[in-house]
Amino acid sequence: MPEKKEGEGDGAKPPPPTQINKMKFFGSPHVKKDRRPSSSRFNITQNRELVTLPFLKEASPQEREELFIQKIRQCAVLFDFVTDPLSDLKWKEVKRAALQEMVEYVNTKDGVLTESVYPEIVRMFSANLFRALPPSNNPSGAEFDPEEDEPTLEAAWPHLQLVYEFFLRCLESTDFQPGQAKRYIDQRFVSNLLDLFDSEDPRERDFLKTTLHRIYGKFLGLRAYIRKQINNIFYSFIYETERHNGVAELLEILGSIINGFALPLKEEHKIFLLKVLLPLHKVRSLSVYHPQLAYCVVQFLEKDPSLTEPVIMSLLRYWPKVHSPKEVMFLNELEEILDVIEPAEFQKVMVPLFQQLTKCVSSPHFQVAERALYYWNNEYIMSLISDNAPTILPIMFPALYRNSKNHWNKTIHGLIYNALKLFMEMNQKLFDECTQQFKAEMSKEKEKQRERLEAWRKVEERAMANPDVESIAKMLELSTIHTDGQSEDRDKDMEIEKRHETQTKDEKWIVVPEGLNPVEAKKNLDKPLLRRKSDLPADILTQKSLETYKRADEYLSTPPSNDA
């Protein structure tokens, strides 16, 4: 019996982090000026003249709490970063400095989060962040390319980042009391927080991911509600809009949550896998979040191997027909699943699974065929195949044998020969039987083809034996159908062909449209055809902002398993 690889199923590996900067620029950088700004617009506070308050570290212990609350209220004032970025610069700096000071204050001091501070913190956070998101400038669905389409960055990010950081430091503080904070961090707060995951700014989504992860770990009473609301977002994404910017981040959070699920799995968790996670595979923009999705699916199978059969059958049902890059993603995920599959579960799905692999090996797209053939380099998969060779080899052999001779790509030839060699070493007798059976089937196909051609030859002979064959042939020549000016076009084509035939081999006869210089046309015709790679202009400000951003957490840890 094959054994699984060491370290599998221990749940130690964290979910793959979502990439912040997905763009790849090839051209020279410049600042794009023609793009309509679509950063969020806030309800600007009327009275924005802020007074510089004393430093918290300089205040006496009796006055420190009141001063802290004053600074929090001061930071609830909103400024204009979109229509007039240069306005109120002095007071913007006052707010930025106050936020920076409070971040350090919460991070370094003990006993600062008192009961009266919690409502002020939540009120300030809500005022700064909860807003209606602007419509996107980028195309949706499969047309969106994260490597080329630039995200819209929030103009107010210098303040937003510090607000997120301050709130995160409060959640992580040893003074934080969930029992007191739960009156303010409630379901409505979580719902508003989840709405922000559709923001185009990847930096904001990264902070949101960490913030929601901390809330899930601290507030046990909100866990079921958070999972339910994430389900609703996914349902809307799959069946209605097919557009949401935060799917990868939400899946990353779920990956860390699934790690902490208690065994045996609850029925609601199994339904979530089958009704939510698996249908996410059919969305056109799968490439944006596939690593996180595959991680979640594999975590479920490590928790409960009995789910393997419905998962693999669902993947085969959603298998892409005409999208080769998506097919490669499915093959990657399938190999991850096979790495953790139990031998008994493998036997339940091996027939439909390898029927699909035969189609992949026969694919004219060499990357699909190559990725499928790399399965034969996986030791655990080969051990599963070896134990079930009498069933698998007859399914795979015809596709491997045909493509070893007919596939256009030489790399595929080498991989196929390697797979055939492994099969032959695995079971020489069975390999010989499959070879003889395949040759017999090929002989039958050739015989059927010969009989088909013979039948058509007899039909032709009988047609030629008809005494009226010559008159019918003349009738067919004369009965040319003229519709939509096709006859005129045909006459013109024939005239062009005759005139072209009269030219010498060194001459080129050019059809020149009216108003075009024939000499220039001939020069253009003689020029070699060059295909230039698309050279997209890069917005250096966007690129620099994404490169300088630093994550709050590189990986999400698994929250405690209580009520998971």
Disulfide bonds with the S-S distance in Angstrom:
none
